[in-house]
Amino acid sequence: MDHLAPDYEVRYARKSGTNVAYMSAGSGDLDLVSLANWASHVDAWCVPGSPLNGYFRCAVELGRVLSFDRRGTGASDPPPSSSHFSIGEWMDDLDLVLEDANVRKPFVVVANGQGAQLALLYAATRPDDCRGLVVVDGFARLSAAPDYPFGLPPDRQERIVQGLGDNWGTGSSLELVVPLRRHDPATRRWIEMFERMAASPATAQLMQRIIYSTDIRHVLSQVRTPTLCVHNCRSRMIPIEHGRYLAAHIPGSCLIEVDHEGEWWLSEFAEDLFENVHRFVLGTGRPVREERQLATVVFTDIVGSTDSAARLGDARWRAVLDQHDSIGRELTGRYGGRLVKSTGDGQLVTFDGPTRALRYASAFSQALSPLDIQIRVGVHTGEIELRGEDIGGLAVHIAARVSALATGGSVVATRTVKDLTAGSEFRFQDNGAHTLRGVPEEWQLYLVHEANGRDLSAGQ
C-alpha cells in the first residue's frame, strides 16, 4: 500500500456566523462524500504519516472526495453550547458543506462507524440526493436494549467513557485500531496528534455519551438508497451483529463480511473496500424520484379556539388568526420547514429533522404569547407520502393524534423524536404510553422541555 498523502484542499463553509471545516481531494464526474466517525480533523486525515492515506488515495480514484469536521470537533467552530451536540446539528453541518462545495447530485456516500447514523438519516430524509450508500462498520444504535442485546450495557459504556477521559491524546488506542503498526513510533505519534486535534478529552467523553443515547433503528425501513454494508467480523468495538442488523432492516441492502485485524482496517486494506465500492457504484444508476421520504411532522392547534372566538367576536378573532398564520409562516421559513397547509386554527408543517421542528415549536409558542393564545403541538418523525403539495401516511396521523393529547399549550413528542435529538438543547419528560386512535400499538410520548427546564408552551 502506498501511504503517500494525496493532494487536498481545506475550506470553510460559512453561514450565520458558523464555520464548518471541510476538505476536498481529487476530481472527476462523481462526488463522493466521506462521513467518518465523530473524531476527525480535516488536516490530519491526509498529512504524511497518516495511516488513512491509503483510504483517501483509493477514494479519489472514483472522483472528488469530501470530508468535514462536525461542529465541536477538529477545525470547525464549537456549537453554541454543550447542549447543541446532536445528529440534527450535524445534519445542518452536512447541508452547509454540500452547498458550499457545490456537490453534484446524486452523489455517493461512504460512511464509517457513527458516521453511518448520519448517512442513513440523510438518505432517508433526502432520497433523491444519494446515488448509493456504503456503510462500513456501521450501527443503528450502540447501546444494549431488550430487543438489541448485542449493544453495549451501561457499565461497559461508562468504563469506555472514563477511559476516554483518562487516556485521550496518549496514543493508547494504537493496539486496538491499527495493530499491524503497533511497533511503529511514527504511527503512535500520529494517533496522539490526531486525538488532540480532533477534540479535548471532555469533548470526547461528551460525544461518546451522545452516541450511546442515539437510536435510528426506526429510520432503516425508510432508506430507499441502494445500500452496501461492509463489516469486519473481527471488530471488537462494533461487533458484526450490528452490520447484520443493518443489512436485515434496510430494504434491498446487501452485506459483505470481511475478516481483518484492527478497528481501522481501512488503513491497510483500503483496496479491498474500494474494489467492492467501485463495483457497487457502477451498478447503481440515478435514483428514481421517490414519493415517500422521512420527515418530522408537526401539528399545531390553538387551545380553546372556539371559546376565544366567542369571547372576541368574529372580526377580532379573524385578526388574531391572521397574526397567528403570519407568525407561523415566518417561523416555518426561519427554521427550514415547509408549511403544508393551514387547518383553520392550526398548521401542518414538515421539517428535515426533529431538532429544527422543536425549535420551531418553541419559537411559535413564545411568539403567540402577546396574542393571549396558546397552542398545543404534536411532533413525530416518520415516513410520509408526497401527494403533490399535500402529504399523507401514518406519520401524519400519528402527529395529529399526539397533538390532540397535548394539553395546557404543551409540546408532546414521540419516542422517535427523542431518540433523534440526543445531545440537543431539549429534554424529554416521560408522559406514559398511549393508544392513538386508528394507530396500531401503544406509543411512548414525552413532554418536551428546553435545557433550562422551561416547558415549551406559550407564556410558561
Buried (B, 14 or more C-beta within 10 A) or exposed (E): EEBEBBEBEBBBBEEEEBBBBBBBBBEEEBBBBBBBBBBBBBBBBBBEBBBBBBBBBBBBBBBBBBBBBBBBBBBBBEBEEBBBBBBBBBBBBBBBBBEBBEBEEBBBBBBBBBBBBBBBBBBBBBBBBBBBBBBBBBBBBBBBEEEBEBBBEEEEBEEBBEBBEEBBBBBBBBEEBBBBBEEBEEBBEBBBBBBBBBBBBEBBBBBBBBBBBBBBBBBBEBBBBBBBBBBBEBBEBBBBBBBBBBBEBBEEBEBBBBEBEBBBBBBBBBEBBBEBBEEBBEEBEEBEEEEBBBBBBBBBBBBEBEEBBEEBEEEEBEEBBEBBBEBBBEBBEEBBBBBBEBBEBBBBBBBBBBBBBBBBBBBBBBBBBEBEBBBBBBBBBBBBBBEEEEBEBBBBBBBBBBBBBBEEBBBBBBBBBBBBBBBBBBBBEEBEEBEBEEBEEEBBBBBBBBEEEEBBBBEE
